[in-house]
Amino acid sequence: MTTTDDRTPTGEWAPGYDDIFAQRAKNALQRRVSLGVDTWGDVLKLNWGMPDPDFLPAEETAAAITAVLREEMPSPLEYEWPQGDPTLRAVMAKRLADQNSLPIEPTQITFNGGSSLSLENVCRAVLEPGDVVITEDPSYPGTLHHYRLSDAEIHGVPVDEEGIQTWKLAELMEQLATAGKRIKVIHTIPDFQNPTGYTTSLRRRREVLALAAQYRTLVAEDVAYRELYFETPPPPSFYTLAGGEGVVQLGTFAKTWATGIRVGWVLASPQLADGISAAHTEAGITAVLTRALRRLIEDGSLDRRVQQQREMLWRQRDAACAAIERYAGETMRFTKPDGGYFLWLRLPEGTSAEQCVIEAGKEQVMLLPGAPFFVQRAGQPFLRIAFSYMQPDRLDEAIRRVAGAVHRVLAAKT
């Protein structure tokens, strides 16, 4: 029996943990973004890259999980295979082979707990401390976070409406190679990129692959938004254009089905896939989910959901663009994306995006400043809007409030 004396501390812990945290954790703490508003309150959310919660496929998900538990026990409640359910891997191999126009074997696919863990496993497999990673600039902050935690040296290359600027990429790679640096990875989100919404042109995809081959650099291709086009599909994937060699493709069900389904995958050539799976540390992901996803693919539910998403996102994009032009056409410039979730808004030079976010927070609207998306964060006059989470009427109201916030910040400058 425990007595009061047994619970008496034997020493007093000095306040604070700065001497305990690794430098990577200290750096991550400094990079956190304050939204200036309660994330979980009754606010208009332009910050979250998630589908509209009123149209999530709850019934289909429940039916698939119920069927798995009724018909496939006991395996759904046991440990999963480390690389994922073999039957799901077989179904996905056929799906990805169709999408990439290349033969793909199930052993080339490893499933993980979301695309973030997929990238973590790739980092673990290929990166040594000090290796160089080149990303698009801007890029998804979660991507930058994983590469920083891997102690990689990160360099950003600007993007425009055709994707990464390949002439600047060539200059950078030559400089790094001359300095004796090992350039390990070029990371790209080529389709409806997060945050810009840009899609990399076919010409630039070929140019990136030529540079990657010249310097023997792996291309990591994040295809989270690839299926969510509105009219015309994007150009062939990097994986397709490379014939499946020298490219790692990272995918997820989060954007096409639901963000709460934390299942992502890595697709690579057989030898590369073997090395990545060897660095895999998970004891398999949730078995009931992988089996449910297999059923949703086999019965056509995923394809129907993707088509519904395209139609819904198209309406949401048009509503968001119309609202920006209506309320802030003279102060916020943007390029209309052909798919995906996001609009990238450029403010007048010298405008504090962070202050705009704070002002919008006072109006109960959440959105993100541009700085966290850049390798070098300071002084970036951009805002990112996710148009995916709300219906057109609420998007219009949210953007009206954001425009008011921007106008107040601009007025305070003069």
C-alpha positions in Angstrom: 0.0 0.0 0.0 1.2 3.5 -0.9 1.5 5.9 2.0 1.7 9.7 2.0 5.4 9.5 2.8 6.0 7.2 -0.2 4.6 9.9 -2.5 6.8 12.7 -1.0 9.1 14.0 -3.8 12.8 13.2 -3.1 14.0 16.3 -4.9 12.7 19.5 -6.5 12.7 19.8 -10.3 14.1 23.2 -11.4 11.6 25.2 -13.5 11.8 25.0 -17.3 12.9 22.4 -19.8 15.3 24.4 -22.1 18.2 22.3 -21.0 16.2 19.1 -21.9 14.7 20.0 -25.3 16.8 19.1 -28.4 17.7 22.1 -30.6 15.2 20.8 -33.2 12.4 21.0 -30.7 13.4 24.6 -29.7 13.5 25.6 -33.3 10.0 24.0 -33.9 8.6 25.9 -30.9 9.9 29.2 -32.3 8.2 28.5 -35.7 4.7 27.9 -34.3 2.0 30.1 -35.8 -0.3 32.1 -33.5 -3.7 32.4 -35.2 -4.9 35.0 -32.7 -8.3 33.3 -32.2 -9.7 30.2 -30.5 -9.3 27.4 -33.1 -12.2 25.4 -31.8 -14.6 28.2 -31.3 -17.5 29.3 -33.5 -15.3 30.9 -36.2 -15.1 31.0 -39.9 -12.3 28.7 -40.9 -10.2 29.6 -43.9 -7.1 28.1 -42.5 -7.9 24.4 -42.6 -7.2 22.3 -45.7 -10.1 20.0 -45.1 -13.4 19.1 -46.8 -16.6 20.7 -45.8 -17.6 18.8 -42.6 -21.3 18.7 -43.6 -20.4 16.5 -46.6 -18.1 14.0 -45.1 -18.8 10.4 -46.1 -19.9 9.2 -42.6 -22.5 6.6 -43.7 -20.2 5.0 -46.3 -17.3 4.9 -43.8 -19.5 3.3 -41.1 -20.9 0.7 -43.5 -17.4 -0.3 -44.7 -16.0 -0.6 -41.2 -19.1 -2.5 -40.0 -18.8 -5.0 -42.9 -15.1 -5.5 -42.1 -15.8 -6.2 -38.5 -18.7 -8.6 -39.3 -17.0 -10.5 -42.1 -13.2 -10.4 -41.7 -12.6 -11.0 -38.0 -10.2 -11.4 -36.2 -7.6 -9.7 -38.4 -9.2 -6.2 -38.3 -8.6 -6.0 -34.6 -5.1 -7.5 -34.7 -1.7 -6.0 -35.6 -1.5 -4.9 -39.2 1.2 -6.1 -41.6 4.1 -3.6 -41.3 3.7 -2.4 -44.9 -0.1 -2.5 -44.8 -2.8 -5.0 -45.6 -1.7 -7.1 -48.5 -5.1 -7.0 -50.1 -5.2 -3.2 -50.0 -1.7 -3.1 -51.4 -2.9 -5.3 -54.3 -5.9 -3.1 -55.0 -3.8 0.1 -54.7 -1.2 -1.3 -57.1 -3.8 -1.7 -59.8 -5.2 1.8 -59.1 -1.8 3.5 -59.1 -0.7 1.5 -62.2 -3.8 2.9 -64.0 -3.1 6.5 -62.8 0.6 6.4 -63.6 0.4 4.3 -66.8 3.1 1.9 -65.5 3.1 -1.6 -64.1 3.2 -1.6 -60.3 3.6 -4.5 -58.0 2.0 -4.5 -54.5 5.5 -4.8 -52.9 6.3 -1.3 -54.2 3.7 0.3 -51.9 4.1 0.9 -48.2 1.2 2.2 -46.1 1.7 4.6 -43.2 -0.3 6.6 -40.7 -0.9 9.5 -43.0 1.4 11.1 -45.7 3.4 12.8 -42.9 4.6 9.5 -41.6 5.2 8.4 -45.2 7.6 11.3 -45.6 9.2 10.6 -42.2 10.0 7.1 -43.3 11.5 8.4 -46.6 13.6 10.8 -44.6 14.8 8.1 -42.3 15.7 5.9 -45.2 17.6 8.4 -47.4 18.8 11.4 -45.3 22.0 11.8 -43.3 22.5 14.9 -41.2 23.7 17.7 -43.4 22.3 16.3 -46.6 20.7 18.9 -48.9 17.0 19.0 -49.6 15.6 21.4 -52.1 11.9 22.4 -51.9 9.6 24.6 -53.7 9.5 28.0 -52.0 6.8 28.4 -50.7 5.8 24.8 -49.7 3.7 23.0 -47.1 5.1 23.8 -43.6 4.6 20.2 -42.5 7.0 19.1 -45.3 9.6 21.7 -44.1 9.1 20.5 -40.5 10.0 16.9 -41.3 13.1 17.8 -43.3 14.2 20.1 -40.5 13.7 17.3 -37.9 15.9 15.1 -40.1 18.7 17.7 -39.7 18.8 18.3 -43.5 20.1 21.5 -45.0 17.0 23.0 -46.7 17.1 25.3 -49.7 14.1 26.8 -51.4 13.6 27.6 -55.1 10.9 30.1 -56.1 7.7 29.0 -57.9 5.5 30.7 -60.5 2.3 29.6 -62.3 4.3 26.9 -64.1 5.8 25.5 -60.9 9.4 25.5 -59.7 11.6 27.9 -61.6 14.0 25.3 -63.1 16.7 27.8 -64.2 17.1 28.9 -60.6 17.0 25.2 -59.6 19.9 24.5 -62.0 21.9 27.4 -60.7 21.4 26.3 -57.1 22.3 22.7 -57.7 25.5 23.7 -59.5 26.5 26.0 -56.6 25.8 23.3 -54.0 27.6 20.6 -56.0 30.6 22.9 -56.5 30.7 23.4 -52.7 30.8 19.7 -52.2 27.3 19.3 -50.9 25.3 16.1 -51.3 21.9 17.0 -52.8 19.7 14.1 -51.8 16.1 15.2 -52.4 14.1 17.6 -54.6 10.6 17.8 -53.0 7.6 18.9 -55.1 3.9 19.2 -54.8 3.3 19.5 -58.5 -0.5 19.4 -58.7 -2.5 22.3 -57.3 0.3 23.0 -54.9 -0.1 23.8 -51.2 -0.1 26.8 -50.7 -0.1 28.4 -54.1 -2.5 26.2 -56.1 0.0 26.2 -59.0 0.5 23.1 -61.2 3.9 22.3 -62.6 3.9 22.3 -66.4 5.0 19.2 -68.4 8.1 21.1 -69.6 9.2 21.9 -66.1 8.6 18.4 -64.9 10.9 17.1 -67.6 13.5 19.7 -66.7 13.4 18.8 -63.0 13.9 15.2 -63.8 16.9 15.9 -66.0 18.6 17.9 -63.2 17.7 15.2 -60.7 19.4 12.5 -63.0 22.4 14.7 -63.6 23.1 15.1 -59.8 21.7 11.7 -58.8 19.0 13.3 -56.6 15.8 11.7 -55.6 12.5 13.4 -56.5 9.9 13.2 -53.7 6.5 13.9 -55.4 3.5 14.7 -53.1 0.3 13.8 -55.0 -2.2 14.6 -52.3 -4.3 16.8 -54.6 -3.6 15.2 -57.9 -7.1 13.7 -58.4 -8.9 16.9 -57.4 -8.9 18.7 -60.7 -11.9 20.7 -61.9 -11.8 20.2 -65.7 -8.5 19.0 -67.1 -6.2 16.5 -65.4 -2.7 17.7 -64.6 0.3 16.6 -66.7 1.7 13.1 -66.2 3.2 12.5 -62.8 7.0 12.7 -62.1 6.8 9.0 -61.4 5.3 8.3 -64.8 7.8 10.6 -66.7 10.7 9.0 -64.9 9.6 5.5 -65.7 9.3 4.8 -62.0 13.0 5.2 -61.2 14.5 8.0 -59.0 11.1 9.2 -57.8 9.2 8.5 -54.6 5.5 9.2 -54.8 3.7 10.2 -51.6 -0.1 9.9 -51.4 -2.9 10.0 -49.0 -6.6 9.3 -48.5 -6.9 12.4 -46.4 -7.9 14.8 -49.2 -9.9 12.5 -51.4 -11.9 10.7 -48.6 -11.6 12.4 -45.2 -8.8 14.0 -43.3 -9.5 11.8 -40.2 -8.6 8.7 -42.2 -4.9 8.8 -41.4 -3.7 6.5 -44.1 -1.0 7.5 -46.6 1.4 5.6 -48.8 4.8 5.6 -50.5 5.2 4.3 -54.0 8.7 3.7 -55.3 10.7 1.3 -57.6 11.2 -2.1 -56.1 14.8 -1.6 -54.8 14.0 1.9 -53.4 10.7 0.6 -51.9 12.6 -2.2 -50.1 14.9 0.3 -48.5 12.1 2.6 -47.4 10.1 -0.3 -45.9 13.2 -1.4 -44.0 13.4 2.0 -42.3 9.7 1.8 -41.5 9.1 1.8 -37.7 5.4 1.5 -37.3 3.9 -1.9 -36.3 1.4 -1.5 -39.0 -1.4 1.0 -39.2 -5.0 0.5 -38.0 -6.1 -2.8 -39.6 -9.8 -2.0 -39.6 -9.2 1.2 -41.6 -7.0 -0.4 -44.3 -9.6 -3.1 -44.9 -12.4 -0.6 -45.0 -10.5 1.5 -47.5 -10.0 -1.6 -49.7 -13.8 -2.1 -49.8 -14.4 1.6 -50.6 -12.0 1.3 -53.5 -13.4 -2.0 -54.8 -17.1 -0.9 -54.7 -16.4 2.4 -56.4 -17.1 4.6 -53.4 -13.7 6.3 -53.5 -14.2 7.2 -57.2 -17.6 8.6 -56.5 -16.3 10.6 -53.6 -13.5 12.1 -55.7 -16.0 13.2 -58.4 -18.2 14.8 -55.7 -15.2 16.5 -54.3 -14.2 17.9 -57.7 -17.7 19.4 -58.2 -18.0 20.8 -54.7 -14.4 22.3 -54.7 -15.1 23.8 -58.1 -18.1 25.7 -56.7 -16.2 26.7 -53.6 -13.2 28.0 -55.6 -15.5 30.1 -57.8 -17.3 31.6 -54.8 -14.0 32.4 -53.1 -12.5 34.1 -56.2 -15.7 36.1 -56.8 -15.7 37.3 -53.2 -12.1 38.4 -53.3 -12.7 40.3 -56.5 -15.9 41.8 -55.0 -14.4 42.9 -51.7 -10.6 43.3 -52.2 -9.9 43.1 -55.9 -7.6 46.2 -55.6 -5.6 44.9 -52.7 -5.2 41.1 -53.1 -3.8 39.5 -56.2 -4.1 35.8 -56.9 -4.1 33.1 -59.6 -7.2 31.0 -60.0 -6.2 27.3 -59.4 -7.4 24.5 -61.6 -8.0 22.2 -58.7 -7.1 21.5 -55.1 -8.0 23.4 -51.9 -6.2 26.7 -51.8 -5.9 30.3 -52.9 -2.6 32.2 -52.5 -3.2 35.9 -52.0 -0.5 38.5 -52.5 -0.8 41.7 -50.5 0.7 45.1 -51.4 4.4 45.2 -50.7 5.3 46.1 -47.1 1.9 44.8 -45.7 2.2 42.7 -42.6 0.4 39.5 -43.3 0.6 38.6 -39.6 -1.2 41.7 -38.6 -3.9 40.9 -41.2 -4.4 37.5 -39.6 -4.7 39.1 -36.2 -7.2 41.6 -37.4 -9.2 38.9 -39.1 -9.1 36.9 -35.9 -10.9 39.9 -34.2 -13.7 39.2 -36.7 -13.7 35.5 -35.9 -12.1 34.4 -39.1 -9.0 32.1 -39.2 -6.5 32.1 -42.1 -2.8 31.7 -42.4 0.0 34.2 -43.1 2.5 33.3 -45.8 5.7 33.2 -43.7 5.5 29.6 -42.4 5.3 28.3 -46.0 8.8 29.7 -46.8 12.2 28.4 -46.0 13.2 31.9 -45.0 10.1 33.2 -43.2 10.6 36.9 -42.7 8.6 39.6 -44.5 6.4 37.6 -46.8 3.3 39.6 -47.9 1.0 36.6 -48.6 -2.1 35.0 -47.1 -3.3 31.5 -47.7 -7.0 30.7 -47.9 -8.4 27.2 -47.9 -11.8 27.4 -49.7 -12.5 23.7 -49.1 -14.0 23.9 -45.6 -17.1 26.1 -46.1 -20.0 26.5 -48.5 -20.2 29.5 -50.8 -22.4 31.7 -48.6 -20.0 31.3 -45.6 -17.0 31.8 -47.8 -18.4 35.1 -49.0 -18.9 36.3 -45.5 -15.5 35.1 -44.3 -13.7 36.8 -47.2 -15.7 40.0 -46.7 -14.3 40.1 -43.1 -10.8 39.3 -44.3 -11.0 42.1 -46.8 -12.1 44.5 -44.0 -9.1 43.4 -41.9 -6.7 43.9 -44.8 -8.1 47.4 -45.5 -7.7 48.3 -41.8 -4.1 47.2 -41.8 -3.4 49.2 -45.0 -5.2 52.3 -43.6 -3.0 52.1 -40.4 0.1 52.3 -42.6 -0.8 55.6 -44.2 
